Amino acid sequence: MVAEALVALTIVAPPPARVSAAAETPPLVCIDPGHSANGANLETEPIGPGSRRRKIKDGGGASGEAAVVLRIGRKLRQVLWNRGLRVAMTRTTGDFTVGAGGNVDRAKFCNRRAADLMLRIHADGSASSATHGVSMLVPAYHRGWTDDVYRRSKRAGRAAQRAVLAATGAANRGIVERGDLTGFNWANVPVILVETGFMTNPTERQRLQRPRYQWRVARGLANGAERFLGTS
């Protein structure tokens, strides 16, 4: 689900042995596993800088989503480390150890680190248990909010969607521009959000809960990130 969550401001650097020996600093991917084990947070925050429109920080997500996307995020971190990239994560556990905020804090966390890509991981939900597949959300164009990252985010989204579909064989639900996501509107770095599948579809839920499938999603996301960053 794309309802948005509290954030633990936690950065994780790769072990020294996995840092590239190249003279240039390797790109940094900021992984943002959606939601929290704490559940919904109905406090509100501005949907974009200077906006009077406010949005709740976290609607809670689909049942089981927070745990699944965290496991995928950890696996993605490992894959990226193994390929010599740097990684930061907005949370590494189900709960938060530092700070209490929403998607503004998530975006600012990645902004402060000048991430080369902010990669948000979610799983979807639907009133119909038959709905399934992977979609890739990217920022809609909004002058003053996303105009600086719009084109690069779309390019990253296209690369990531192709790679995840190739790695998983999941149904393609396409690339969707969203102007109503706080985590997009506050980002000053390229940003995408992958809906890895539907927790409300029994078959897809089982897949998403299996470590083997989580590794496939993680490798697909890593492949897409590398193609966007030009490190593959």
C-alpha positions as CSV (number, residue, x, y, z in Angstrom):
1,M,0.0,0.0,0.0
2,V,1.2,3.5,-0.6
3,A,-0.1,4.9,2.7
4,E,3.0,6.3,4.3
5,A,4.8,5.7,7.6
6,L,6.9,6.8,10.5
7,V,10.6,6.6,9.9
8,A,13.7,5.5,11.8
9,L,16.6,7.7,10.8
10,T,19.2,4.9,10.4
11,I,22.0,4.8,8.0
12,V,23.8,1.6,7.2
13,A,27.2,1.7,5.6
14,P,28.7,-1.3,3.7
15,P,31.4,-3.3,5.4
16,P,34.9,-2.1,4.4
17,A,35.6,-5.2,2.4
18,R,32.6,-4.4,0.2
19,V,33.5,-0.8,-0.6
20,S,34.6,-0.4,-4.2
21,A,38.3,0.1,-4.6
22,A,37.7,2.6,-7.4
23,A,38.9,6.2,-6.9
24,E,35.4,7.6,-7.3
25,T,32.9,7.1,-4.5
26,P,30.4,4.4,-5.4
27,P,26.8,5.5,-5.8
28,L,24.5,5.5,-2.8
29,V,21.1,3.9,-2.9
30,C,18.7,4.9,-0.1
31,I,16.3,2.1,0.7
32,D,13.0,3.0,2.3
33,P,11.0,-0.1,3.4
34,G,7.4,1.2,3.9
35,H,5.4,1.4,7.0
36,S,6.2,0.1,10.5
37,A,5.5,-2.6,13.0
38,N,3.9,0.1,15.1
39,G,0.9,0.3,12.7
40,A,-0.9,3.5,11.6
41,N,0.1,7.0,12.6
42,L,-2.8,9.4,12.0
43,E,-0.8,12.6,12.7
44,T,-0.5,14.8,9.6
45,E,2.2,16.6,7.7
46,P,2.3,18.9,4.6
47,I,2.0,16.9,1.4
48,G,4.7,19.1,-0.2
49,P,7.0,22.0,0.8
50,G,4.9,25.1,1.6
51,S,1.6,23.3,1.0
52,R,-1.4,23.8,3.2
53,R,-2.7,20.4,2.2
54,R,-1.9,17.8,4.8
55,K,-1.8,14.0,4.7
56,I,-1.6,11.4,7.4
57,K,1.8,10.0,8.1
58,D,0.9,6.3,7.8
59,G,-2.4,4.6,7.1
60,G,-1.0,1.3,8.3
61,G,-0.5,-0.6,5.1
62,A,-1.8,-4.0,4.1
63,S,-1.8,-6.8,6.6
64,G,1.8,-8.2,6.8
65,E,3.2,-5.6,4.4
66,A,5.6,-3.9,6.8
67,A,7.4,-7.1,7.7
68,V,7.6,-8.3,4.1
69,V,9.0,-5.1,2.6
70,L,11.6,-4.9,5.4
71,R,12.8,-8.4,4.6
72,I,13.1,-7.4,0.9
73,G,14.9,-4.2,1.8
74,R,17.5,-6.1,3.9
75,K,18.1,-8.5,1.0
76,L,18.4,-5.6,-1.4
77,R,20.9,-4.0,0.9
78,Q,23.0,-7.2,0.8
79,V,22.9,-7.5,-3.0
80,L,23.9,-3.9,-3.4
81,W,26.7,-4.3,-0.9
82,N,28.0,-7.3,-2.8
83,R,28.1,-5.3,-6.0
84,G,30.1,-2.5,-4.4
85,L,27.4,0.2,-3.9
86,R,26.8,2.2,-0.8
87,V,23.5,1.8,1.0
88,A,21.4,3.8,3.5
89,M,18.1,2.5,5.0
90,T,15.4,4.5,6.6
91,R,14.7,1.6,8.9
92,T,16.4,-1.7,9.6
93,T,14.0,-3.1,12.1
94,G,10.2,-3.2,12.6
95,D,10.4,-0.4,15.2
96,F,12.1,3.0,15.3
97,T,15.2,3.8,17.3
98,V,15.6,7.5,16.4
99,G,13.1,10.2,15.8
100,A,9.4,10.0,15.1
101,G,8.1,11.4,11.8
102,G,6.5,10.5,8.5
103,N,7.4,10.6,4.9
104,V,8.9,14.1,5.1
105,D,11.5,12.6,7.4
106,R,12.1,9.7,5.1
107,A,12.7,12.0,2.1
108,K,14.9,14.3,4.1
109,F,16.9,11.4,5.4
110,C,17.8,10.5,1.8
111,N,18.2,14.1,0.8
112,R,20.8,14.8,3.5
113,R,22.9,11.9,2.2
114,A,22.6,13.1,-1.4
115,A,21.4,9.7,-2.4
116,D,21.8,8.8,-6.1
117,L,18.5,7.0,-5.8
118,M,15.7,6.7,-3.2
119,L,14.1,3.3,-3.6
120,R,10.9,2.9,-1.7
121,I,9.5,-0.6,-1.2
122,H,5.8,-1.4,-0.6
123,A,3.3,-4.1,-1.2
124,D,-0.3,-3.4,-2.3
125,G,-3.8,-4.2,-1.3
126,S,-7.1,-4.4,-3.1
127,A,-10.8,-5.1,-2.4
128,S,-10.5,-7.8,-5.0
129,S,-8.4,-10.9,-4.0
130,A,-7.9,-11.6,-7.7
131,T,-5.8,-8.4,-8.3
132,H,-2.1,-9.1,-8.6
133,G,1.1,-7.8,-10.2
134,V,3.9,-5.3,-9.8
135,S,3.6,-1.6,-10.4
136,M,6.2,1.2,-10.3
137,L,5.2,4.6,-8.9
138,V,7.1,7.7,-9.9
139,P,6.6,11.4,-9.1
140,A,4.2,13.5,-11.2
141,Y,5.6,16.8,-12.4
142,H,5.1,19.6,-10.0
143,R,7.0,22.8,-10.3
144,G,8.9,23.6,-7.2
145,W,8.5,20.1,-5.8
146,T,9.5,17.4,-8.3
147,D,10.6,19.3,-11.4
148,D,14.3,18.7,-10.4
149,V,13.9,14.9,-10.1
150,Y,11.0,14.2,-12.4
151,R,12.9,13.0,-15.5
152,R,15.5,11.0,-13.7
153,S,12.9,9.3,-11.5
154,K,10.9,8.2,-14.5
155,R,14.1,6.8,-16.1
156,A,14.9,4.9,-12.8
157,G,11.3,3.7,-12.6
158,R,11.4,2.3,-16.2
159,A,14.7,0.5,-15.5
160,A,13.5,-0.9,-12.2
161,Q,10.1,-2.1,-13.5
162,R,11.7,-4.0,-16.4
163,A,14.3,-5.6,-14.1
164,V,11.8,-6.7,-11.4
165,L,9.4,-8.2,-14.0
166,A,12.3,-10.1,-15.6
167,A,13.5,-11.4,-12.2
168,T,10.1,-12.4,-10.9
169,G,7.8,-13.2,-13.8
170,A,5.1,-11.1,-12.1
171,A,2.2,-9.4,-14.0
172,N,3.0,-5.9,-15.2
173,R,0.8,-3.3,-13.8
174,G,2.8,-0.5,-15.4
175,I,4.4,2.7,-14.3
176,V,2.2,5.2,-12.6
177,E,2.8,8.9,-11.9
178,R,1.6,10.1,-8.5
179,G,1.4,13.7,-7.3
180,D,-0.2,12.8,-3.9
181,L,2.7,11.1,-2.2
182,T,4.5,13.1,0.5
183,G,7.6,11.0,0.1
184,F,7.9,12.0,-3.5
185,N,7.1,15.7,-3.2
186,W,9.7,16.3,-0.5
187,A,12.5,14.3,-2.3
188,N,15.4,16.2,-3.8
189,V,16.9,13.0,-5.2
190,P,15.6,10.6,-7.9
191,V,12.9,8.6,-6.2
192,I,10.7,5.6,-7.1
193,L,8.2,3.4,-5.2
194,V,7.8,-0.3,-6.1
195,E,4.6,-2.1,-5.3
196,T,6.0,-5.6,-5.1
197,G,2.7,-7.4,-5.3
198,F,-0.7,-7.7,-3.6
199,M,-0.9,-8.9,0.0
200,T,-4.6,-9.4,-0.6
201,N,-4.0,-11.9,-3.4
202,P,-3.5,-15.4,-1.7
203,T,-1.0,-16.6,-4.2
204,E,1.0,-13.4,-4.4
205,R,1.0,-13.1,-0.6
206,Q,2.5,-16.5,-0.2
207,R,5.2,-15.7,-2.8
208,L,6.1,-12.4,-1.1
209,Q,6.4,-14.1,2.3
210,R,8.9,-16.7,0.9
211,P,12.6,-15.8,1.2
212,R,13.5,-17.2,-2.2
213,Y,11.0,-14.9,-3.9
214,Q,12.1,-12.0,-1.8
215,W,15.7,-12.5,-3.1
216,R,14.3,-12.5,-6.7
217,V,12.6,-9.2,-6.0
218,A,15.7,-7.8,-4.4
219,R,18.0,-8.9,-7.3
220,G,15.5,-7.4,-9.8
221,L,15.5,-4.0,-7.9
222,A,19.3,-4.1,-7.7
223,N,19.6,-4.8,-11.5
224,G,17.3,-1.9,-12.2
225,A,19.1,0.5,-9.8
226,E,22.5,-0.5,-11.4
227,R,21.1,0.2,-14.9
228,F,19.9,3.6,-13.9
229,L,23.1,4.4,-12.1
230,G,25.3,3.1,-14.9
231,T,27.2,0.6,-12.7
232,S,26.0,-2.7,-14.1
